[in-house]
Amino acid sequence: MGRTSTARTRLLAATGELMRSHGYNSLGIAEICAHADVKKGSFYHFFESKQALTVEVVDAYWQGERSCWVGELSVPAPALDRLRRLLDAMAAVQRRMKEDSGTVDGCLLGNLALELSAREPDIQARLKEIFDEQIQLVAAVLTDAAAEGAIPTDRASMPTARALVAQLEGMVLFAKLNNDPAVLDDLWPHTLMLLGA
């Protein structure tokens, strides 16, 4: 049982790592198995397809990231401070990536959303659920910020929250494109402009 769960865990970890750097379409099951040091036959014991594996990888990635989102957005501090903590934490992930591997790989969720477009509906549906949850988390903080008088009331809306999540993903995309996490230095000033704060 322990060996089985270890092989499954290795497949999930290897897939997440490879997808961040190589993408989805160029990645084959044989490459995943080789990277995880798991026999290809074992792959199908755990997952019926690459798509099913990817949905689980996305879930695992978001589970780890979600704890950061919820943690930063729920600290006892003014709402805009909480929002800045979250954005700083997301930028720090890209900086660590650059320090550790020499490359900015971006956000797995954003990368997959861009690469898959309308293909792989199960993966797309899960990505949409996650981005919707991110938007709701940000919207709740914007409501607090408006109640505190830190932003205009009309900015405490779902469209503004969606724009903030889109700005975060877009800035991470440009950091990846330029292989330079310093691109993210503009994230907070632009957030304040978007919020009219």
C-alpha positions as YAML, in Angstrom:
chain: A
units: angstrom
residues:
- id: 1
  name: MET
  ca: [0.00, 0.00, 0.00]
- id: 2
  name: GLY
  ca: [2.81, 2.41, 0.90]
- id: 3
  name: ARG
  ca: [4.63, 1.67, -2.35]
- id: 4
  name: THR
  ca: [1.42, 2.21, -4.32]
- id: 5
  name: SER
  ca: [0.69, 5.60, -2.78]
- id: 6
  name: THR
  ca: [4.32, 6.63, -3.21]
- id: 7
  name: ALA
  ca: [4.20, 5.86, -6.94]
- id: 8
  name: ARG
  ca: [0.95, 7.81, -7.28]
- id: 9
  name: THR
  ca: [2.43, 10.76, -5.38]
- id: 10
  name: ARG
  ca: [5.53, 10.69, -7.59]
- id: 11
  name: LEU
  ca: [3.35, 10.74, -10.72]
- id: 12
  name: LEU
  ca: [1.43, 13.77, -9.44]
- id: 13
  name: ALA
  ca: [4.60, 15.62, -8.44]
- id: 14
  name: ALA
  ca: [6.40, 14.84, -11.69]
- id: 15
  name: THR
  ca: [3.44, 15.94, -13.78]
- id: 16
  name: GLY
  ca: [3.10, 19.24, -11.94]
- id: 17
  name: GLU
  ca: [6.79, 19.96, -12.33]
- id: 18
  name: LEU
  ca: [6.89, 19.00, -16.01]
- id: 19
  name: MET
  ca: [3.70, 20.88, -16.90]
- id: 20
  name: ARG
  ca: [5.00, 24.10, -15.36]
- id: 21
  name: SER
  ca: [8.11, 23.93, -17.53]
- id: 22
  name: HIS
  ca: [6.94, 22.04, -20.65]
- id: 23
  name: GLY
  ca: [3.20, 22.62, -20.88]
- id: 24
  name: TYR
  ca: [0.44, 20.09, -21.41]
- id: 25
  name: ASN
  ca: [0.40, 19.22, -25.11]
- id: 26
  name: SER
  ca: [4.08, 18.41, -25.48]
- id: 27
  name: LEU
  ca: [4.09, 16.16, -22.43]
- id: 28
  name: GLY
  ca: [3.51, 12.44, -22.92]
- id: 29
  name: ILE
  ca: [2.70, 9.71, -20.45]
- id: 30
  name: ALA
  ca: [6.05, 7.98, -21.12]
- id: 31
  name: GLU
  ca: [7.93, 11.17, -20.18]
- id: 32
  name: ILE
  ca: [5.85, 11.60, -17.02]
- id: 33
  name: CYS
  ca: [6.52, 7.99, -15.99]
- id: 34
  name: ALA
  ca: [10.24, 8.28, -16.69]
- id: 35
  name: HIS
  ca: [10.48, 11.50, -14.66]
- id: 36
  name: ALA
  ca: [8.53, 9.91, -11.79]
- id: 37
  name: ASP
  ca: [10.48, 6.64, -12.04]
- id: 38
  name: VAL
  ca: [7.21, 4.72, -12.38]
- id: 39
  name: LYS
  ca: [6.47, 2.02, -14.96]
- id: 40
  name: LYS
  ca: [4.05, 3.07, -17.69]
- id: 41
  name: GLY
  ca: [1.74, 0.16, -16.87]
- id: 42
  name: SER
  ca: [1.43, 1.48, -13.32]
- id: 43
  name: PHE
  ca: [0.25, 4.83, -14.64]
- id: 44
  name: TYR
  ca: [-3.06, 3.33, -15.77]
- id: 45
  name: HIS
  ca: [-3.49, 1.66, -12.40]
- id: 46
  name: PHE
  ca: [-3.84, 5.13, -10.88]
- id: 47
  name: PHE
  ca: [-5.20, 7.29, -13.70]
- id: 48
  name: GLU
  ca: [-7.43, 6.50, -16.66]
- id: 49
  name: SER
  ca: [-5.84, 9.22, -18.81]
- id: 50
  name: LYS
  ca: [-3.48, 12.17, -18.90]
- id: 51
  name: GLN
  ca: [-6.55, 14.40, -18.58]
- id: 52
  name: ALA
  ca: [-7.64, 12.69, -15.34]
- id: 53
  name: LEU
  ca: [-4.10, 13.00, -13.97]
- id: 54
  name: THR
  ca: [-4.01, 16.68, -14.93]
- id: 55
  name: VAL
  ca: [-7.26, 17.43, -13.09]
- id: 56
  name: GLU
  ca: [-5.72, 15.91, -9.95]
- id: 57
  name: VAL
  ca: [-2.49, 17.87, -10.48]
- id: 58
  name: VAL
  ca: [-4.52, 21.07, -10.81]
- id: 59
  name: ASP
  ca: [-6.43, 20.21, -7.63]
- id: 60
  name: ALA
  ca: [-3.20, 19.53, -5.72]
- id: 61
  name: TYR
  ca: [-1.61, 22.74, -7.01]
- id: 62
  name: TRP
  ca: [-4.65, 24.80, -6.01]
- id: 63
  name: GLN
  ca: [-4.90, 23.10, -2.62]
- id: 64
  name: GLY
  ca: [-1.38, 24.31, -1.82]
- id: 65
  name: GLU
  ca: [-1.91, 27.74, -3.33]
- id: 66
  name: ARG
  ca: [-5.37, 28.14, -1.80]
- id: 67
  name: SER
  ca: [-3.94, 27.88, 1.72]
- id: 68
  name: CYS
  ca: [-1.73, 30.86, 0.88]
- id: 69
  name: TRP
  ca: [-4.65, 32.83, -0.59]
- id: 70
  name: VAL
  ca: [-6.92, 32.17, 2.39]
- id: 71
  name: GLY
  ca: [-4.10, 32.68, 4.89]
- id: 72
  name: GLU
  ca: [-2.98, 36.04, 3.50]
- id: 73
  name: LEU
  ca: [-6.50, 37.34, 2.95]
- id: 74
  name: SER
  ca: [-7.69, 36.45, 6.44]
- id: 75
  name: VAL
  ca: [-4.91, 37.88, 8.62]
- id: 76
  name: PRO
  ca: [-6.15, 40.48, 11.12]
- id: 77
  name: ALA
  ca: [-5.18, 43.57, 9.14]
- id: 78
  name: PRO
  ca: [-6.81, 46.27, 7.00]
- id: 79
  name: ALA
  ca: [-8.24, 44.86, 3.77]
- id: 80
  name: LEU
  ca: [-5.75, 46.52, 1.40]
- id: 81
  name: ASP
  ca: [-2.85, 45.25, 3.52]
- id: 82
  name: ARG
  ca: [-4.26, 41.73, 3.20]
- id: 83
  name: LEU
  ca: [-4.60, 42.10, -0.56]
- id: 84
  name: ARG
  ca: [-1.04, 43.37, -0.85]
- id: 85
  name: ARG
  ca: [0.22, 40.45, 1.26]
- id: 86
  name: LEU
  ca: [-1.43, 38.05, -1.18]
- id: 87
  name: LEU
  ca: [0.04, 39.73, -4.26]
- id: 88
  name: ASP
  ca: [3.47, 39.91, -2.63]
- id: 89
  name: ALA
  ca: [3.26, 36.20, -1.79]
- id: 90
  name: MET
  ca: [2.34, 35.30, -5.38]
- id: 91
  name: ALA
  ca: [5.23, 37.43, -6.71]
- id: 92
  name: ALA
  ca: [7.58, 35.76, -4.21]
- id: 93
  name: VAL
  ca: [6.72, 32.35, -5.70]
- id: 94
  name: GLN
  ca: [7.95, 33.52, -9.11]
- id: 95
  name: ARG
  ca: [11.10, 35.03, -7.59]
- id: 96
  name: ARG
  ca: [11.89, 31.75, -5.79]
- id: 97
  name: MET
  ca: [11.37, 29.85, -9.04]
- id: 98
  name: LYS
  ca: [13.86, 32.08, -10.78]
- id: 99
  name: GLU
  ca: [16.39, 31.69, -7.95]
- id: 100
  name: ASP
  ca: [15.97, 27.91, -7.76]
- id: 101
  name: SER
  ca: [15.83, 26.96, -11.44]
- id: 102
  name: GLY
  ca: [16.93, 30.01, -13.39]
- id: 103
  name: THR
  ca: [13.54, 30.34, -15.05]
- id: 104
  name: VAL
  ca: [10.17, 31.90, -14.27]
- id: 105
  name: ASP
  ca: [7.67, 29.15, -15.10]
- id: 106
  name: GLY
  ca: [4.58, 31.20, -14.30]
- id: 107
  name: CYS
  ca: [1.33, 29.92, -12.81]
- id: 108
  name: LEU
  ca: [0.37, 26.35, -13.65]
- id: 109
  name: LEU
  ca: [-3.31, 27.31, -13.67]
- id: 110
  name: GLY
  ca: [-2.84, 30.27, -16.00]
- id: 111
  name: ASN
  ca: [-0.46, 28.34, -18.24]
- id: 112
  name: LEU
  ca: [-2.96, 25.51, -18.68]
- id: 113
  name: ALA
  ca: [-5.90, 27.86, -19.22]
- id: 114
  name: LEU
  ca: [-4.01, 29.60, -22.04]
- id: 115
  name: GLU
  ca: [-2.66, 26.43, -23.61]
- id: 116
  name: LEU
  ca: [-5.84, 24.38, -23.58]
- id: 117
  name: SER
  ca: [-8.32, 27.06, -24.66]
- id: 118
  name: ALA
  ca: [-11.56, 25.14, -25.39]
- id: 119
  name: ARG
  ca: [-9.96, 21.69, -25.46]
- id: 120
  name: GLU
  ca: [-9.96, 19.21, -22.59]
- id: 121
  name: PRO
  ca: [-13.33, 20.27, -21.10]
- id: 122
  name: ASP
  ca: [-12.79, 18.48, -17.76]
- id: 123
  name: ILE
  ca: [-9.57, 20.38, -17.13]
- id: 124
  name: GLN
  ca: [-11.07, 23.65, -18.35]
- id: 125
  name: ALA
  ca: [-14.11, 23.22, -16.08]
- id: 126
  name: ARG
  ca: [-11.87, 22.68, -13.04]
- id: 127
  name: LEU
  ca: [-9.71, 25.68, -13.94]
- id: 128
  name: LYS
  ca: [-12.83, 27.84, -14.24]
- id: 129
  name: GLU
  ca: [-14.01, 26.73, -10.79]
- id: 130
  name: ILE
  ca: [-10.65, 27.65, -9.29]
- id: 131
  name: PHE
  ca: [-10.46, 31.06, -10.94]
- id: 132
  name: ASP
  ca: [-14.06, 31.73, -9.86]
- id: 133
  name: GLU
  ca: [-13.07, 30.90, -6.29]
- id: 134
  name: GLN
  ca: [-10.07, 33.26, -6.52]
- id: 135
  name: ILE
  ca: [-12.34, 36.03, -7.77]
- id: 136
  name: GLN
  ca: [-14.76, 35.45, -4.89]
- id: 137
  name: LEU
  ca: [-11.91, 35.56, -2.35]
- id: 138
  name: VAL
  ca: [-10.70, 38.88, -3.76]
- id: 139
  name: ALA
  ca: [-14.25, 40.26, -3.96]
- id: 140
  name: ALA
  ca: [-14.75, 39.60, -0.25]
- id: 141
  name: VAL
  ca: [-11.60, 41.59, 0.57]
- id: 142
  name: LEU
  ca: [-12.75, 44.43, -1.69]
- id: 143
  name: THR
  ca: [-16.05, 44.54, 0.20]
- id: 144
  name: ASP
  ca: [-14.06, 44.91, 3.43]
- id: 145
  name: ALA
  ca: [-11.88, 47.61, 1.84]
- id: 146
  name: ALA
  ca: [-14.94, 49.59, 0.78]
- id: 147
  name: ALA
  ca: [-16.45, 49.25, 4.28]
- id: 148
  name: GLU
  ca: [-13.18, 50.60, 5.70]
- id: 149
  name: GLY
  ca: [-13.33, 53.56, 3.31]
- id: 150
  name: ALA
  ca: [-10.09, 52.49, 1.59]
- id: 151
  name: ILE
  ca: [-11.64, 52.18, -1.89]
- id: 152
  name: PRO
  ca: [-14.75, 53.61, -3.55]
- id: 153
  name: THR
  ca: [-17.85, 51.48, -2.96]
- id: 154
  name: ASP
  ca: [-18.36, 50.86, -6.68]
- id: 155
  name: ARG
  ca: [-14.94, 49.14, -6.87]
- id: 156
  name: ALA
  ca: [-16.08, 46.47, -4.42]
- id: 157
  name: SER
  ca: [-17.52, 44.31, -7.19]
- id: 158
  name: MET
  ca: [-17.06, 41.00, -8.93]
- id: 159
  name: PRO
  ca: [-15.89, 42.69, -12.16]
- id: 160
  name: THR
  ca: [-13.16, 44.54, -10.23]
- id: 161
  name: ALA
  ca: [-12.15, 41.33, -8.45]
- id: 162
  name: ARG
  ca: [-11.99, 39.56, -11.82]
- id: 163
  name: ALA
  ca: [-9.82, 42.38, -13.19]
- id: 164
  name: LEU
  ca: [-7.44, 42.04, -10.24]
- id: 165
  name: VAL
  ca: [-7.08, 38.28, -10.72]
- id: 166
  name: ALA
  ca: [-6.60, 38.86, -14.46]
- id: 167
  name: GLN
  ca: [-3.95, 41.49, -13.73]
- id: 168
  name: LEU
  ca: [-2.10, 39.08, -11.42]
- id: 169
  name: GLU
  ca: [-2.19, 36.30, -14.02]
- id: 170
  name: GLY
  ca: [-1.20, 38.70, -16.80]
- id: 171
  name: MET
  ca: [1.75, 40.11, -14.88]
- id: 172
  name: VAL
  ca: [2.91, 36.57, -14.06]
- id: 173
  name: LEU
  ca: [2.62, 35.76, -17.77]
- id: 174
  name: PHE
  ca: [4.84, 38.75, -18.65]
- id: 175
  name: ALA
  ca: [7.32, 37.74, -15.93]
- id: 176
  name: LYS
  ca: [7.46, 34.31, -17.57]
- id: 177
  name: LEU
  ca: [7.77, 35.78, -21.05]
- id: 178
  name: ASN
  ca: [10.67, 37.99, -19.97]
- id: 179
  name: ASN
  ca: [12.06, 35.39, -17.54]
- id: 180
  name: ASP
  ca: [12.23, 38.25, -15.09]
- id: 181
  name: PRO
  ca: [10.24, 38.37, -11.84]
- id: 182
  name: ALA
  ca: [11.05, 42.09, -11.53]
- id: 183
  name: VAL
  ca: [8.11, 42.62, -13.92]
- id: 184
  name: LEU
  ca: [5.95, 41.92, -10.87]
- id: 185
  name: ASP
  ca: [7.29, 45.01, -9.08]
- id: 186
  name: ASP
  ca: [4.53, 47.00, -10.81]
- id: 187
  name: LEU
  ca: [1.76, 44.73, -9.54]
- id: 188
  name: TRP
  ca: [0.81, 46.66, -6.41]
- id: 189
  name: PRO
  ca: [0.93, 50.20, -7.87]
- id: 190
  name: HIS
  ca: [-1.30, 49.06, -10.75]
- id: 191
  name: THR
  ca: [-3.63, 47.37, -8.31]
- id: 192
  name: LEU
  ca: [-4.06, 50.65, -6.44]
- id: 193
  name: MET
  ca: [-4.83, 52.42, -9.73]
- id: 194
  name: LEU
  ca: [-7.42, 49.78, -10.61]
- id: 195
  name: LEU
  ca: [-9.02, 50.19, -7.21]
- id: 196
  name: GLY
  ca: [-8.98, 53.98, -7.26]
- id: 197
  name: ALA
  ca: [-7.26, 53.86, -3.88]
...
